[in-house]
Amino acid sequence: PKVTTYSKNESILVVGDGDFTFCRGLVKHRGTGKGVVATSYDSHKTVLRKYPHAKEALAKVSAAGAEIKHDVDGTNIQASLGTRRFDR
């Protein structure tokens, strides 16, 4: 199987990471959250209610320097993020 690596220099948008465990793994893999924008469709409050372990994942993602955005509709990214561009 092909292994994908993510450079520390790339800007990465993660859309709809419900419990933020993918992003937690991503920032661990990269060694930094710099350049990562992690999003969820749900509000912060709803994420914590739906996913009890999300609080820990969010703390690690945030501590690594990633930007976290809630209430992001993946079908209308521009409404939440404007015209920002990402490498991945």
Stockholm file with secondary structure:
# STOCKHOLM 1.0

chainA/1-88         PKVTTYSKNESILVVGDGDFTFCRGLVKHRGTGKGVVATSYDSHKTVLRKYPHAKEALAKVSAAGAEIKHDVDGTNIQASLGTRRFDR
#=GR chainA/1-88 SS CCCCCCCTTSCEEECCCTTSHHHHHHHHHHTCCTTEEEECSSCHHHHHHHCTTHHHHHHHHHHTTCEEECSCCTTCHHHHHTTCCCCC
#=GC SS_cons        CCCCCCCTTSCEEECCCTTSHHHHHHHHHHTCCTTEEEECSSCHHHHHHHCTTHHHHHHHHHHTTCEEECSCCTTCHHHHHTTCCCCC
//
